[in-house]
């Protein structure tokens, strides 16, 4: 959403409840992202283990299922938990679409707020504080 800032890029990976990631991205994810101009149709899901050894400035866990998987990134400057509802828990096309759309909106609001921060000048503790404040403020 913000392009590349600093010396890195964003990566998305999942902490699925299975030993391996699913074979394809959830069609509701593709639909919701496409509605916002983001093409994701040809990407393959990856498990967090595939990126666990990389160095990241910020690693957020998004839903409680991800937090409960207890991902650990030794090279992460900041690791925080956002605690959003997992839209994959919803069933039925209408409810699931609404859940994925709500999750997209919640993440987009947090990402916009995060990108508005002077990320290049924040210390690790300031970044952790700011990310938690964003989650609290956006949720309110």
N, C-alpha and C positions, 0 to 999 in steps of 0.2 A: 504494500500500500504506500510505503514511503520511499520506495526505491532503495538503493544501497546507501547506507550512511556509515561513515567511519570505514573500517577495513573489513567489514563482513557482510553477510547476507542472512536472510531468514531461512529456516528449515522447519518443516512440519513432520513430526513423527508421532506415532501412537504407542501407548502402553495398553495394548489390548488384553482382554481377559483370557485370551488363548495363548498358547506358546508361540504362535506365529501370527503375523498380521493377516487380515483377510486378503483375498486375491484381487479385489478391486475396490476402488473408492466408492463409498455409498452413493447411489444415484441421486439421493436428495441433496447431498453435498454438492455434487456437480451441477444440479439444477439451481440451487441457491447461489452458488458462486457465479454461474453463468448469467443469472439475472442481474448481477452486479459487475458484469464485464470481465470476470476472471475465468480464464480457461483452465480447467483442471482435468478434463475428460481422459487424457492419455497418461496421466501420472499413475504410478503404482504405489500402494501403501507401503510404508517402511516402519519397522519396529524401532523403538528408541535404542535398542542395542546396536543398531547400525550406525548411530551417531554418538554413542556414549563416550567415546574417547576424544571427540572433538572439543575444542575450546570455544565456549560461548560467553558472551557478556551477560546474557539473561536467559534463563530457562524457566518459563512458567508452566506449571501443570494446570490444566484448564478445568477438568472435572474431578470429582472425588474418586472415580474409578482409576484415573491416572495417578492421583496422589496415593491411593491405596496400593498401587503397584510398586510404590517406593522407588521411583527412578532416582538414580544418583549419577551426577555428572561431575567427576572430580575436577574438570577444567572450567566449570561454570563460576563466574564471578558472583552471580546472584541467582538463587533458585527460590521461586515464590509459588504460592498456590492461589488460584483465582476462585475455585469452588463454584463453577457454573454447573447447571444441570446437564447431564449427558443426553443429547437428543436421540441417541441410538436406543435409549430405554423406552422410547415411545413407539406405539404400534398403530397401524392404520394409516393410510396415505395422508389424510387431511391433518390429523394430529401430528404425525411425523414431520410433514412439511412445515407446519407452524413451529414446531420445536426447533428444527434446523434453522428456520428464518430468525427465530428469537435468539438462538445461539450466535448466528452470524452478526446480528445487530449488537449483541452484548460484546462480542470480540472486536467488532469494528469500532465501537465507542472507546474501548480500552486502548486499542492500537492507535487511534487518532490522538488520544490524550498522551500516550507514551511518546509518539512522534513529535508532539509539541514541546517535550522536555529538551533541555540542553544536554542530551545524552553524552556528548563528548567531554563535558566538563564535570559530570557528577561522579562523586566517589562511590565505591561499592555500597557503603551503608546508605548514602543518599538515594542511590538508585533503588535499593530494596525498599526504603521508606516510601519513595514516590510511587513505585508500582503498587504497593499495598494500599496507599492512599487513593490511587486511581481506581482500584477495584472497589474500595469502600464508597467513594464518591459517585461512581457511575451506577452502582447498585442502589444507592439511596434515592 
